[in-house]
């Protein structure tokens, strides 16, 4: 997908245990006073800063203008999205739910412990909630080690137990290696390697066994109306091995309680949906209950073209966390349209064929837009599961290539979480711009980039004409390139969409349409290149860039550096800078790369994908990384600039038949409320 994520700065056990956890969460929410955050014109966009983590708060401005029917539709979709959340935690790691419960209880009952230790546990818990596990999904999927020892945590648990937490010390000891040992399951995901991946998609199954299973058996196979094999085989299943036999398990077998709750709320939502939305909600319900990928096909076929004010993404969607690029992680997103931002995107939609015709790839890979894509700007009401990792800037769905080519795509740019990051950072740090990674003569120019018009247009092009554009080569139409290319595909596809975004920013048509000026487009180019240098801050111990979005950005800049003279690595007074000295030359280099990426995708060339990713995308310069980190350390000590961020979403409440929006809960309160809504241990049979 195709989600576009933001990393840097600007938007760029048993029954009794379960009931005990449910009660302590409700007690926590009831006893702790709500944080005082202003509403209306005096929005507060950041809530707190802990160590190198900042907590932002998104607002639902304009939601009050929708009809009561639409608000209730949003409310029940919101409840359904939350109901499925714990499936994601379990997908990430077999112990994630239990560790999350332990951490939550410790914070709830241990508030009288040493303040510094409490904040360190809180910090680690926030990251755990953000990623759904103790691994950094924004970088190389490596284990996040806590800023406290096992004995510190045991001390904190002892205090919590004195206050009634009832945490089993033996259970704490059983998770010690998972939490504290850097050499035990060090990576959540190692591409094309299930043995070295700690994720929970293939429990104890070797890579060769996975490949054999899907090569010969093809799992639970499904076909569309015309008899074509549906490509997303195994998207919603877990592969398990019992007594030497390998087979798939469906969500309703793994998580019957969660599925029942989701279906309950989705059926409630149907009562307030329009006729077409009711139809594809029924397909989604059948898909969740029965697991038939054909129902997912039917859902996407109708959802893709439906232009509605209240919308959602709920299901097993993205495969970023799966080392084999096949299993979809659960995610739930509920949103509403922002009319003003949508006007901008409509200009791109209306000119989608122009941009396709002027793409730098071969004409035989160019798409004829028989049906224009749906594009809109949205505001988020909730993001759960894979979508909860802060923060997504845009989305293009469906992922299935044959659906895109036949029925088009739905593209969104996300406004309110981006506003929260931009405005919250300014509230926390003022009009901060160190200029540390810009040459002196570039610093004033770099400051201008605080206007997001260039980035907004880049995201729109990335989603609409990037992920949505291009087609398979003649004779390859029935192939799913994501499955056929395998573990390199996500990086390749994100690189394709990013390259399209850059290419189209400098198209004269873009400037004539008033989307951005040439000057703003050039600023975005320079900012993109600078971002590849500064993102090295997030890889202190990594040898590789595994996360697809980050690897794709690295691939573009390193490819253009290696094949043109338009980007140079310059050292001034012992400091390294990435400098664009020829904007047109950079665009030409991006165009050559883009033509090759489209060929690789359209012709299904796994070797070509491997070459690009391995040569330019995956590996980082460790010496340069260490330099960037040392330079950032000075900034961190001086300004406390955050490395991580999490997002508080609006709370929807139903009071006396009316849907209300509330902003009073903290991030911890919100996550514990979500926990209580699912009664963790009861989620399984």
C-alpha positions, -999 to 999 in steps of 0.1 A, spaced: 0 0 0 -3 17 5 -2 38 33 21 67 34 37 72 68 51 102 86 84 97 105 102 130 108 92 164 121 66 178 98 40 156 83 62 137 64 -45 -170 307 -76 -175 324 -111 -161 329 -104 -146 364 -73 -129 351 -94 -114 323 -121 -101 346 -95 -87 369 -80 -68 340 -114 -55 328 -122 -42 363 -88 -25 368 -91 -6 335 -126 7 344 -113 17 378 -84 35 362 -106 54 338 -130 64 366 -104 74 393 -78 94 374 -90 130 367 -93 139 331 -65 160 316 -76 196 310 -73 203 273 -90 233 257 -115 229 228 -129 253 202 -105 278 188 -80 272 216 -72 236 207 -42 221 224 -25 198 200 1 182 222 -7 166 256 27 156 272 63 149 265 80 119 281 117 114 275 120 116 237 83 109 230 57 135 224 19 129 226 -2 147 201 -40 152 201 -62 151 170 -94 171 168 -126 164 149 -134 199 137 -165 200 115 -178 166 126 -207 184 144 -220 196 110 -230 161 98 -265 147 102 -275 126 132 -277 95 109 -241 101 97 -229 106 133 -245 73 144 -230 55 114 -196 69 124 -201 59 161 -209 23 153 -181 20 128 -158 35 155 -169 8 180 -163 -19 154 -128 -7 146 -119 -8 183 -135 -42 188 -109 -58 164 -79 -40 178 -65 -69 199 -62 -92 169 -34 -69 157 -15 -72 190 -17 -110 188 -6 -110 152 25 -90 161 38 -113 188 23 -143 208 31 -125 241 20 -90 232 -14 -91 248 0 -105 281 28 -80 283 5 -52 275 -18 -62 303 12 -65 327 24 -30 318 -11 -15 321 -17 -30 355 17 -18 367 10 18 357 -26 18 370 -17 4 405 18 17 408 14 55 407 31 59 441 64 44 429 95 65 422 85 92 396 113 86 373 107 49 371 70 54 366 77 78 337 102 53 322 76 25 324 50 49 310 73 58 281 79 21 272 42 13 275 33 42 251 57 28 226 42 -7 231 7 7 224 19 26 194 36 -4 177 14 -32 191 46 -48 204 81 -41 217 96 -37 182 102 -5 162 80 -9 131 92 25 117 128 14 112 143 -20 110 117 -40 131 143 -44 159 135 -49 195 129 -18 217 148 -23 249 132 -6 280 150 22 298 148 2 330 160 -32 342 141 -64 350 147 -57 387 133 -21 383 101 -36 367 99 -63 394 101 -35 421 73 -16 403 52 -47 401 57 -54 438 44 -18 445 14 -24 421 6 -57 438 6 -40 472 -21 -17 458 -42 -46 445 -28 -53 410 -26 -91 414 2 -96 389 18 -130 389 55 -126 395 61 -159 378 44 -145 347 66 -115 348 97 -137 349 84 -158 319 84 -126 298 119 -114 309 137 -126 278 111 -112 255 113 -78 271 149 -74 281 172 -98 262 184 -81 230 196 -114 215 163 -132 220 140 -127 190 158 -95 181 137 -87 151 99 -89 145 104 -92 108 133 -104 87 123 -103 50 118 -137 34 128 -155 67 101 -168 91 127 -185 113 143 -152 122 111 -133 125 93 -130 159 59 -122 145 30 -145 150 19 -152 114 38 -185 110 43 -201 144 72 -225 142 70 -229 104 101 -227 82 103 -203 52 106 -233 28 75 -248 43 56 -215 37 68 -213 2 59 -250 -5 24 -246 10 15 -216 -11 32 -229 -42 15 -263 -43 -16 -261 -22 -24 -224 -27 -42 -223 6 -80 -215 6 -84 -206 -30 -111 -183 -44 -121 -170 -78 -139 -139 -91 -171 -138 -112 -150 -144 -144 -131 -174 -130 -99 -155 -123 -79 -166 -93 -80 -140 -66 -45 -129 -57 -48 -123 -19 -46 -159 -9 -38 -162 28 -43 -125 35 -66 -131 65 -52 -164 78 -25 -177 102 -4 -206 91 -1 -233 118 15 -267 121 1 -295 142 14 -331 142 34 -323 111 5 -310 91 4 -274 80 -29 -256 75 -46 -222 77 -67 -209 105 -93 -181 98 -101 -151 121 -134 -166 133 -114 -196 145 -87 -176 161 -107 -147 175 -144 -156 177 -152 -131 204 -136 -102 186 -153 -111 153 -186 -114 170 -182 -79 185 -172 -64 153 -201 -79 134 -225 -67 162 -213 -31 157 -212 -34 119 -248 -46 118 -257 -16 140 -239 7 115 -258 -8 86 -290 7 100 -275 42 94 -257 35 61 -268 44 26 -280 16 3 -247 10 -14 -228 12 19 -252 -14 34 -244 -37 5 -207 -37 10 -209 -37 48 -228 -70 43 -199 -83 22 -174 -73 49 -195 -90 76 -196 -122 56 -158 -119 50 -151 -115 88 -175 -144 97 -165 -169 70 -131 -157 58 -139 -161 21 -116 -138 1 -143 -136 -25 -163 -116 -1 -133 -93 4 -133 -89 -34 -170 -80 -34 -164 -55 -6 -136 -37 -23 -153 -37 -57 -182 -16 -42 -163 3 -15 -136 16 -39 -160 38 -60 -184 48 -32 -181 86 -24 -195 90 11 -190 115 39 -184 88 66 -160 62 55 -138 34 70 -111 8 64 -116 -23 85 -101 -57 79 -68 -75 73 -52 -50 49 -15 -43 48 13 -69 47 41 -47 59 47 -67 91 47 -101 73 82 -113 63 66 -132 34 46 -103 22 13 -122 23 -5 -119 57 -26 -88 63 -24 -71 97 -57 -60 112 -65 -23 110 -95 -2 117 -98 34 105 -130 55 107 -130 90 91 -151 118 77 -146 140 47 -129 174 47 -146 193 18 -119 220 14 -90 197 11 -110 175 -13 -112 203 -38 -74 202 -43 -74 165 -49 -102 167 -74 -79 187 -97 -55 158 -98 -84 133 -103 -97 153 -133 -62 153 -148 -53 117 -139 -51 106 -176 -28 135 -184 -4 125 -156 -5 89 -167 2 98 -203 32 119 -192 47 93 -168 83 84 -177 76 47 -181 69 27 -213 36 33 -230 27 -4 -228 25 0 -190 3 31 -191 -32 28 -178 -63 40 -195 -84 55 -167 -118 41 -177 -131 51 -143 -116 80 -125 -103 73 -90 -121 85 -58 -100 110 -39 -107 131 -8 -92 147 22 -103 132 55 -102 136 92 -96 106 114 -119 96 143 -99 65 152 -70 44 140 -65 10 155 -44 -20 148 -17 -15 122 -30 20 116 -24 31 152 14 35 146 18 72 143 13 85 117 -2 78 83 -4 108 59 -23 91 30 -39 59 19 -45 42 -15 -67 11 -16 -74 -16 -26 -40 -32 -28 -50 -59 -52 -37 -49 -87 -65 -64 -107 -91 -45 -86 -72 -12 -92 -70 -18 -129 -107 -29 -133 -125 -7 -107 -101 21 -98 -89 31 -64 -98 52 -34 -72 77 -23 -72 98 9 -50 125 24 -53 128 62 -57 163 76 -64 164 113 -35 142 125 -12 161 103 -25 194 118 -20 179 152 17 172 145 25 205 129 6 227 154 14 205 184 51 207 176 49 245 174 30 247 207 56 225 224 88 240 208 77 274 193 89 283 158 119 260 160 142 255 132 178 246 140 190 245 104 215 219 115 213 198 84 211 227 58 241 246 45 242 282 58 230 295 24 201 270 24 188 277 59 164 305 51 151 285 22 147 255 44 125 275 68 101 283 40 92 246 39 70 249 69 42 256 45 27 222 38 14 228 3 43 210 -13 40 180 9 2 179 6 5 178 -32 33 152 -30 10 129 -9 -19 134 -33 3 124 -63 19 96 -43 -15 80 -36 -37 89 -67 -13 88 -96 14 67 -79 -2 37 -63 -32 42 -85 -13 45 -118 4 20 -142 -8 -14 -153 5 -49 -158 23 -59 -190 3 -76 -218 1 -113 -208 7 -106 -171 -27 -92 -162 -37 -121 -140 -6 -120 -118 -5 -104 -84 28 -86 -84 30 -83 -46 29 -121 -42 50 -128 -73 78 -104 -64 76 -112 -27 95 -96 1 110 -67 -19 76 -56 -33 65 -32 -5 97 -12 -8 95 -12 -46 59 -1 -46 65 27 -21 95 38 -42 73 39 -73 46 60 -56 72 84 -40 89 88 -74 56 96 -91 50 122 -64 84 138 -71 80 136 -109 46 152 -110 55 180 -86 77 195 -113 53 189 -142 44 224 -156 7 212 -155 9 210 -117 19 247 -116 -7 258 -141 -34 241 -121 -23 261 -90 -15 230 -69 19 243 -61 44 268 -76 77 258 -91 94 273 -61 74 252 -36 80 221 -57 118 227 -56 116 232 -18 99 198 -15 126 182 -36 153 196 -13 134 186 18 129 151 6 166 147 0 175 163 34 150 139 51 169 108 39 199 122 58 181 132 90 161 99 92 193 81 100 187 93 136 161 66 140 186 38 132 211 39 161 219 1 161 206 -9 127 226 -23 98 197 -22 74 166 -1 66 138 -27 66 107 -5 69 93 -1 33 86 37 33 120 46 48 139 22 25 121 36 -5 132 71 3 168 60 8 166 41 -26 155 71 -45 182 94 -32 210 68 -33 200 59 -69 200 95 -81 233 101 -63 249 71 -80 236 77 -115 236 115 -118 255 145 -105 223 163 -93 226 153 -56 259 155 -38 271 146 -3 291 176 9 312 179 40 317 214 54 336 220 87 334 183 95 296 181 90 279 162 62 250 177 41 229 163 12 227 190 -14 206 192 -45 226 212 -70 205 205 -101 167 202 -96 160 192 -133 188 167 -132 173 152 -101 139 149 -118 155 132 -147 172 107 -124 139 101 -106 123 95 -140 148 69 -151 144 51 -118 106 52 -121 106 38 -156 127 8 -143 105 3 -113 73 2 -134 90 -23 -158 99 -45 -128 63 -44 -115 45 -47 -148 67 -76 -161 70 -92 -127 108 -92 -123 118 -104 -88 155 -102 -96 152 -66 -107 134 -57 -75 160 -74 -54 188 -56 -73 173 -21 -67 164 -27 -31 196 -44 -21 219 -20 -41 203 14 -32 175 10 -6 183 -14 22 218 -6 35 229 25 54 262 42 59 270 35 95 296 62 99 272 88 85 245 74 107 267 78 138 275 114 127 238 123 123 230 108 157 258 127 174 246 160 159 211 153 169 223 145 205 233 181 208 199 193 197 182 168 220 201 180 250 195 216 241 159 215 229 146 180 239 135 173 204 114 141 203 122 110 184 89 92 188 53 104 187 19 89 195 -16 103 188 -47 107 210 -79 105 189 -112 120 196 -136 99 218 -171 93 204 -198 88 230 -235 81 227 -254 101 253 -292 101 253 -293 91 217 -268 118 206 -233 112 194 -208 135 213 -171 141 208 -149 143 239 -113 153 242 -107 148 280 -88 115 281 -51 111 281 -33 87 257 -30 61 285 -66 65 295 -77 60 259 -56 29 253 -68 14 286 -104 21 276 -97 3 243 -82 -26 263 -114 -28 284 -136 -28 254 -121 -61 243 -115 -80 275 -82 -93 263 -82 -129 275 -118 -136 263 -109 -127 228 -99 -163 222 -118 -196 225 
